[in-house]
C-alpha cells in the first residue's frame, strides 16, 4: 500500500493496543524493535488521564517498554495546550493525583477536593478511585455555570479483568443526567489537535503519521480528522463485526502489531 511507504512516525494508543491493563501484548516489544530498524519513530498517545507522563514512563518501563516523557502524550497534555492561551484560574478536578500533578506542573492552581473556594473551572478526567463527594461537588459547580472541561470522551477503559471500568465519558454522562450540561470542551482523541501538536513537534506532516488504536470513535476518528493514516487493531475494544455498523472506517484493519510490522517493512521494501 502506497500510503504505508510514506509513514515516518507511528502514534500508538496504549491500553488496548500495546497492553491490556498490566499485561503487555506479546507483539508490542518486537514491533517497537522493528520500527527502530525501519527508522520509523513511535509516540505513545493515550486518552487515559489517570497517570502523569512520569507515571506512564514508569509503567511502560515496568512492563518491558522503554519510554521517555517526550515519547508520551496524554489527553491531559492536550487539555493543557487548550487551556494555556487563556488560563481559567483555579481548577476543581475530578481525577487522580497524577492528573492533578500534571496540571500543577504546567502552572495551574489545583484546588484540594475539600476546598470551599469557588474555582475558575471544573476538570473531569478518568479516576479509578473516584470519590463520590468530589463528583457531587463538581456537579454543584457545573450546575452554577462554571467553565467545564473533560480530558477525553472514552466511556470505558480497556481491561483484562472481569469488570467494566467506567471512564471519563461515563462520568460526564452521569453529570449531564444530574445537572443537564455537557462539557464545554473535550480534549484528547478524537480532537485532531493531539496529532497536530505531535506533527508540529516532530517537524512532519500528518500524512506521514499512522495512528494505531483499538477504538473507532477516538483513535480512528482522530486520524481521519487530522489527515493521518488510521489503523484499527483488533486487540482491544473494537471487533471486526463492529465495522459494518459504523460510519467511522479505518484505512487499515490489523489483527495485531505483528501484522503491521510486516506491512510496513514490505511497503518500504526492507
N, C-alpha and C positions, 0 to 999 in steps of 0.2 A: 504494500500500500504506500503510495507516494507521500501522503502526509506523515507517515511514521518516519520516513527518511529525513524529514525536516526537524524532528524533535531533538532539542538540545537540553531540555530540562523536564523532569517528571515531578509533579506536585502530588504527593501521596497522602491521601486520607490515612488516619492511623487506626482507630478502633473499627474493626470490621474489614480492614484492608491489609494491614501488616500484622495485626494481632487481634485477639478477642479477649477482652478483659486483661488478665495477666498471662495469657497463653500466646506465645509468638507463633505465627503461622510458619510452617516449615519452609515455605518458598521465599520468605522475606529476606533473610540474610544472603542467600545465593543471588537473589535479584539485585540487591544493592551492590554486591561484589561485581556482578556482570555489568551494571550501569557504569561503575568506575572503569572497567576495562573498555567500555564503549565510549568513554569520555562524555557521558550524559550525567548532568547534575541532578541532585534529588533534594527536595524540601519536604518536611513533614508538616502537613496542613490539617488542622483539626478544628471542628466546631466545639469540641468538648472544653468548656471553660473552667472545669473544676480544678485544674492544675495550672501553676505558673510555668513559664518556659523552663526555668531551672528544674522544677519538679518533673517536667516531661523528659528533659535530658537525663535525669537520674533514673526515671522509669525505663526509658529506652535502653540505657546502658545496662540496667539490671537484667533485662530480658534478652540481652545479646545484640543490641543495635547501637553502634557508635553514633553519637549525635553531639551537636553543639547548640547553644542558644540561637545562633544565627541560622541554624538549619530547621528551626521550629517556628511556626507561625500559627497562632490560635485566633479564635473568634474574639477573645479579649483584646488582642493586639489590633484586630480590625476595628473594634469598638473605640479603642483609644485613638486611633487615627481619625475616626469620625468626630470624636468629641474635642480633639486638640485645637482646632481653629477657634471654637467658641466654648471654652470650658464652662459647664453649668453650675460650678460651685461645689459645695459638699455633696457627697453621694451616700444614699442609703442603699445597701447592697444585699440582695438575696443571693447568697453564693458562698463559696468556700473561702478559707483563709488564703488559698493560692490565688483565687480571683482578686481578692482584696489586696493582696501583696503586689500583684501585677499592676493594679490601678494606682496604688500608693507609689510604687517605684517610678511610675510615669508622671508623678507630680500631683495626683488628685487627692483631695481630702476625703477619706473614707470614714464615715461616722460609725461608732460602735452600734451593734444591733439593738442595744438597750437605750440608745440616746433618744431624748425627747425633743431635740432640736430639729426644726424643720429643714430638710435637705434641699439642695438645689435641684436634685433629680433622683429618680429611683432606677437602679440597675438590677435586672433579673438574669441570673445565669443558671447553670446546672449545679445542683448541690445534693449529692447522695446522702448527706447527713442533715437534711432540711429541718430547720426549727419552725414549728407551726406558728409560734408567736411572731417570729420575724416575717413570715409570709403575710400574716394578718396586719402587721404594722405597715408593710409595703402596700397592701391593698388600701389602707387608710390614706396614705399619701397620694396614691394613684387616683383614688376617688376625689381627692381635693383638687385634682387637675395639674399636679406637678409633672414636669417632663419625665417620660418613662421610656427606658431603653432596654432591649433584650440582647444578649450576646449572640444568640442563634435560634433558629426555628425548630430544631430537631425535637420530635415528640418523644422518642425513646432513645436510650443509649444501648448500643450493642453489648451483649454479654454472653458468656458461655455457661452462666448459672441458670438455674431453673426459676427465673423470676423476670418480671418486666420492670426495667429501670425507667422511671418517669423523668424525662429530660426537660430542658428549658421550655420548649414549645408546649408541653403539657401543663407546666406551671402557669404559663401565660394564658392558656385556655381556662384554667381554673380562676385566674384573676379576672378574665373577661366575664366569666359566668357570675362572678361575685359583684363586680363594680361596673361592668359594661364598657371597658376600654381595652383596646389592643395596644401594644407598644407603639410609640410614636416612630421609632426606628428599630429595626432588627439588623444587627451586624452579622458578620460571618457569612458562610455559604447559605444561600446561592447568590449573594450580592457579588457582582463582578469586581468590586474594588479590592477584594482579597487577592485575586490573581493580578489585577492591575498593579498593586503595590509590589508584589513579588517580581513581576517583569521589570518594573522600574529599578528595583534594587539590583537585579541581575544584568540589566542592560540588554534585554532580549525582547522579542515581540511575543504576544500571546499565541501566535501561530506556531511558535517554536516550543510551546509548552503542552505537555499531556497532563490532564487532570485525571487521576485514578481514584475511584472511590466506590463504595458499595450502595450508595443511595442516589436514586434518580432525582429527587426533589431538592437535593442540596449539591452534591458533587457534580452530577451530570448537567444540571440546570445552570450552575455557575459557569462551567466550561462553555456551554452554549452562549450564555450572555456575554462572556469575556472574549469569545472568538478563539478559545483554546480547543484542543482535541480532547473530547470527553470519552473516557474509558470506564465502563462499568465492570467491576469484578463481582463475581457471584459468591464471594467468601463471607459476606455479611448479611445485611437486611434483605436485599432485593433478590428475588428468584426469577429465573427466565420466564416463568409463567406470568409475572407481573408486567412484562413489557407490552403485551398485546393490549392491555387496558390503559396504558399510559400515553399521554400526549408528549411526554418528555422522552426522547430517544437518544441513546448514546451513539457516538461514532463507531464504537467498537465494544463488543462484549467478550470478556475473558473469564475462564474458569478460575484462574489464579494468576499470581505474578510470574510464575514459571513460564506460562504461555506467553505473557507479554515480553519477557526477556528474549524468547526465541523469535518473536515477531520483529522486535527492534533490531536484533542482530542481523536477521535476514534482510530487513529493509535497508540497512547500512552496509550490506554485503560483507559482514565480518563473521 
